[in-house]
Amino acid sequence: MKHPLLFLFGAALALAGTPVLADDDQIALPKRGGFSVEPYAGTAAAIGGTFVKEFSEVLTQTGTVGGQTFSTALGFDVPNRDFSDVYDAPHEVGVQLNYGLSDHSEVFGGVSYMRASGKDFDALLFTFAGNIGGVPIATGSTLVGEFEDYQEFAANLGYRRFFDIDAPLKPFIGATFSVRKVSAIDLNFRHSSNGVRIDNVRFYAPSIAFASGLQVGMRYDINDWAALGVTTGVNYRTNLKEEDDDVVGFREFTNANNRGDVLDIPVSVRLTARF
């Protein structure tokens, strides 16, 4: 997908133009010219993107990672890893302010916070013998990696179009766009068979990035001023900023953090209240 942001946002706008199935009956939310507040909480499942980029390296000179020296007689491979390979499912909380354009459509803006805990993954797969800081590393062994927590603050804008089915339960489609600030992410290594540890290797710098997506869901009117809803869809989160200051003497290792993008399916539960 050459331009995923443009594709997702363009597709959402096309869907948003679909006519409402409808009559002119009054509905509770949204309300033309009315405001509502919408706190929510949820998670996301990564289905694509590359958080660690595949590469293969055979050292022909001494290199260092996090202050530890890798010998010249050392080769290793790194496979592609997406977000779900290196992080547990994230938790997200946020709040949005909605404004009703009509009784069937609304625009919104808001803020959110997302956090995910790193989990162990096979980071460097050694293809032949060498040493790290003078400690022998066996052929076929693995250096295990674990990222520090992923933390993201975001500001978002969007549009929703509701389908009038003359019932309290109303499905909708929409489009979202957000600017996100992602905290710096360090990577910790360990080799279980000999106790070698390399902590706090800088991998991604603090990043200002973007996200865009399609949104689908439903909202159930509890009464004329409040509703409960469930939302899902698909989001694309753009690349993070690479950080290579802790990697010296490698040709390919510096390519591992050239992406840092995520394609995911978010799921959230929402309470909407008019005021």
C-alpha positions as CSV (number, residue, x, y, z in Angstrom):
1,M,0.0,0.0,0.0
2,K,1.9,3.0,-1.3
3,H,0.0,5.8,0.4
4,P,-2.1,4.2,3.2
5,L,-3.0,7.5,4.9
6,L,-4.5,8.9,1.7
7,F,-6.2,5.6,0.9
8,L,-7.9,5.2,4.3
9,F,-9.0,8.9,4.5
10,G,-10.3,9.0,0.9
11,A,-12.2,5.7,1.4
12,A,-13.8,7.0,4.5
13,L,-15.0,10.2,2.8
14,A,-16.5,8.2,0.0
15,L,-18.4,6.0,2.4
16,A,-19.5,9.1,4.4
17,G,-21.3,10.3,1.3
18,T,-23.6,7.3,1.3
19,P,-27.2,8.5,1.8
20,V,-28.9,7.9,5.1
21,L,-31.6,5.2,4.9
22,A,-34.1,7.3,6.3
23,D,-37.1,9.3,7.3
24,D,-37.1,12.6,9.2
25,D,-37.9,11.2,12.6
26,Q,-36.1,12.9,15.5
27,I,-33.3,10.9,17.1
28,A,-31.6,11.5,20.4
29,L,-27.9,11.6,19.5
30,P,-26.5,13.3,17.5
31,K,-28.7,16.5,17.7
32,R,-28.4,19.2,15.0
33,G,-26.5,22.1,16.5
34,G,-26.0,20.3,19.8
35,F,-22.8,19.3,21.7
36,S,-22.0,16.1,23.4
37,V,-19.1,14.7,25.4
38,E,-17.8,11.1,24.8
39,P,-15.3,9.5,27.2
40,Y,-14.1,6.1,26.0
41,A,-11.7,3.2,26.8
42,G,-10.4,0.4,24.6
43,T,-7.6,-1.6,23.1
44,A,-6.3,-2.4,19.6
45,A,-5.0,-5.5,17.7
46,A,-2.1,-5.0,15.3
47,I,-2.6,-6.6,11.9
48,G,0.4,-5.1,10.0
49,G,3.2,-2.6,9.8
50,T,6.8,-3.1,10.7
51,F,8.1,-2.2,14.2
52,V,11.5,-3.9,13.7
53,K,12.8,-4.2,10.1
54,E,14.4,-7.4,8.9
55,F,18.1,-7.3,8.2
56,S,21.2,-9.6,8.2
57,E,24.7,-8.7,9.3
58,V,28.1,-10.2,9.4
59,L,30.6,-8.1,11.3
60,T,33.9,-7.4,9.6
61,Q,35.0,-4.9,12.2
62,T,34.4,-4.2,15.9
63,G,31.1,-2.6,16.8
64,T,29.4,-1.5,19.9
65,V,25.8,-1.5,21.1
66,G,24.9,0.2,24.4
67,G,28.6,0.3,25.3
68,Q,29.2,-3.4,24.8
69,T,31.7,-4.6,22.2
70,F,30.6,-7.1,19.6
71,S,33.5,-9.2,18.1
72,T,34.4,-9.2,14.4
73,A,33.7,-13.0,14.2
74,L,30.0,-12.6,14.7
75,G,27.0,-12.9,12.3
76,F,23.3,-12.6,13.0
77,D,19.8,-12.2,11.4
78,V,16.8,-10.2,12.5
79,P,13.3,-11.1,11.1
80,N,10.5,-8.5,10.6
81,R,8.5,-7.8,13.8
82,D,5.2,-6.0,13.9
83,F,3.8,-4.2,17.0
84,S,2.0,-7.3,18.3
85,D,5.3,-9.3,18.2
86,V,7.0,-7.0,20.6
87,Y,4.2,-5.5,22.7
88,D,1.2,-6.7,24.6
89,A,-2.2,-5.4,23.6
90,P,-2.3,-1.7,24.3
91,H,-4.8,0.1,26.6
92,E,-6.3,3.4,25.4
93,V,-8.4,6.1,27.1
94,G,-9.7,9.3,25.7
95,V,-12.5,11.9,25.5
96,Q,-14.1,13.6,22.5
97,L,-16.3,16.6,22.0
98,N,-19.0,16.0,19.4
99,Y,-21.0,18.6,17.4
100,G,-24.1,17.6,15.6
101,L,-24.2,18.8,11.9
102,S,-27.6,17.1,11.6
103,D,-29.7,14.5,13.3
104,H,-27.7,11.9,11.4
105,S,-24.1,13.3,11.3
106,E,-21.5,14.8,13.6
107,V,-17.9,16.0,13.7
108,F,-15.7,15.5,16.7
109,G,-12.3,16.4,18.2
110,G,-10.6,15.0,21.3
111,V,-7.5,13.7,23.0
112,S,-6.3,10.2,24.0
113,Y,-3.5,8.3,25.7
114,M,-2.3,4.9,24.8
115,R,0.1,2.6,26.6
116,A,1.5,-0.9,25.9
117,S,3.9,-3.1,27.8
118,G,6.9,-4.6,26.0
119,K,7.3,-8.4,25.9
120,D,10.2,-10.7,25.2
121,F,11.0,-11.4,21.5
122,D,13.9,-13.0,19.6
123,A,15.9,-9.9,18.7
124,L,19.2,-11.1,17.3
125,L,19.6,-14.7,16.0
126,F,23.3,-15.5,15.9
127,T,24.4,-17.4,12.8
128,F,28.0,-18.2,13.8
129,A,30.3,-17.9,16.8
130,G,31.7,-14.7,18.3
131,N,31.7,-12.8,21.5
132,I,30.1,-9.8,23.2
133,G,32.3,-7.9,25.6
134,G,34.7,-10.9,25.6
135,V,31.9,-13.4,26.6
136,P,31.6,-16.2,24.0
137,I,28.3,-16.5,22.1
138,A,27.4,-19.9,20.6
139,T,26.3,-20.5,17.0
140,G,22.5,-20.6,16.7
141,S,21.8,-18.8,20.0
142,T,19.6,-15.8,20.5
143,L,19.8,-12.4,22.1
144,V,16.3,-11.7,23.6
145,G,15.0,-8.2,23.3
146,E,12.3,-6.3,25.3
147,F,11.2,-2.7,24.4
148,E,10.3,-0.2,27.1
149,D,6.7,0.8,27.3
150,Y,5.0,2.4,24.3
151,Q,3.3,5.6,25.3
152,E,1.3,7.8,22.9
153,F,-0.6,11.1,23.4
154,A,-2.8,12.0,20.5
155,A,-5.2,14.8,19.4
156,N,-7.8,13.7,16.9
157,L,-10.5,15.0,14.5
158,G,-13.2,13.1,12.7
159,Y,-16.6,12.7,11.1
160,R,-19.4,10.2,11.7
161,R,-22.5,9.4,9.6
162,F,-25.4,7.6,11.2
163,F,-27.9,5.3,9.4
164,D,-31.5,5.9,10.5
165,I,-33.1,2.5,11.1
166,D,-36.0,4.0,13.2
167,A,-34.7,2.3,16.4
168,P,-32.6,3.2,19.5
169,L,-29.7,1.2,18.1
170,K,-28.0,3.3,15.3
171,P,-25.0,2.0,13.2
172,F,-22.5,4.6,11.8
173,I,-19.4,4.9,9.7
174,G,-16.8,7.6,9.9
175,A,-13.2,8.8,9.3
176,T,-10.6,9.9,11.8
177,F,-7.3,11.7,11.6
178,S,-4.9,12.4,14.5
179,V,-1.5,13.9,15.4
180,R,0.3,11.8,18.0
181,K,3.3,12.3,20.2
182,V,5.1,9.1,21.0
183,S,7.7,8.9,23.8
184,A,11.3,7.7,23.2
185,I,11.5,3.9,23.1
186,D,14.7,2.1,24.3
187,L,15.5,-1.6,23.8
188,N,16.9,-3.9,26.4
189,F,18.8,-7.1,25.4
190,R,19.8,-10.2,27.4
191,H,21.5,-13.5,26.5
192,S,20.2,-16.1,29.0
193,S,22.9,-18.7,28.6
194,N,25.8,-16.5,29.6
195,G,24.2,-13.6,31.5
196,V,25.1,-10.8,29.0
197,R,22.8,-7.8,29.4
198,I,22.7,-4.6,27.3
199,D,20.2,-2.1,28.7
200,N,18.6,1.1,27.5
201,V,19.8,1.0,23.8
202,R,18.1,4.0,22.1
203,F,15.9,2.7,19.3
204,Y,13.2,5.2,18.6
205,A,13.5,8.9,19.5
206,P,10.6,11.0,20.7
207,S,8.4,11.3,17.6
208,I,5.6,13.5,16.2
209,A,3.7,11.2,13.9
210,F,0.2,10.8,12.4
211,A,-2.6,8.3,12.1
212,S,-5.7,8.0,9.9
213,G,-8.5,5.5,9.8
214,L,-11.9,4.3,9.0
215,Q,-14.4,3.9,11.9
216,V,-17.5,1.8,12.2
217,G,-19.7,1.1,15.1
218,M,-23.1,1.6,16.8
219,R,-24.7,3.8,19.4
220,Y,-27.6,2.8,21.6
221,D,-29.8,5.7,22.9
222,I,-30.5,5.2,26.6
223,N,-32.7,8.3,26.6
224,D,-32.8,11.6,24.8
225,W,-29.5,12.9,26.2
226,A,-27.3,9.8,26.7
227,A,-26.1,6.8,24.7
228,L,-23.8,3.8,24.9
229,G,-21.6,2.8,21.9
230,V,-19.1,0.4,20.6
231,T,-16.6,1.4,17.9
232,T,-14.0,-0.4,15.8
233,G,-12.4,0.1,12.3
234,V,-8.9,0.2,11.0
235,N,-6.1,2.7,11.7
236,Y,-2.7,3.3,10.1
237,R,-0.1,4.9,12.4
238,T,2.8,6.4,10.5
239,N,6.6,5.9,11.0
240,L,8.4,6.8,14.2
241,K,11.7,8.7,14.2
242,E,14.7,6.3,14.3
243,E,17.5,6.8,16.9
244,D,21.0,5.3,16.0
245,D,23.3,7.0,18.4
246,D,23.9,3.8,20.5
247,V,24.9,1.7,17.4
248,V,28.5,2.0,16.1
249,G,30.4,0.0,13.5
250,F,27.3,-1.8,12.0
251,R,26.2,-1.5,8.3
252,E,22.7,-3.1,8.6
253,F,21.7,-2.8,12.3
254,T,20.9,0.9,11.8
255,N,18.1,-0.2,9.3
256,A,16.2,-2.1,12.0
257,N,14.4,1.1,13.2
258,N,13.7,2.6,9.8
259,R,9.9,2.0,10.0
260,G,8.0,1.9,13.2
261,D,4.6,2.0,11.6
262,V,1.5,0.2,12.7
263,L,-1.7,-1.0,11.0
264,D,-4.3,-2.0,13.7
265,I,-7.9,-2.6,14.5
266,P,-9.1,-0.6,17.5
267,V,-12.0,-1.5,19.7
268,S,-13.5,0.9,22.2
269,V,-16.6,1.3,24.5
270,R,-18.1,4.8,24.7
271,L,-20.5,6.8,26.8
272,T,-22.0,9.8,25.0
273,A,-23.8,12.5,27.0
274,R,-25.5,15.7,25.5
275,F,-25.2,19.0,27.3
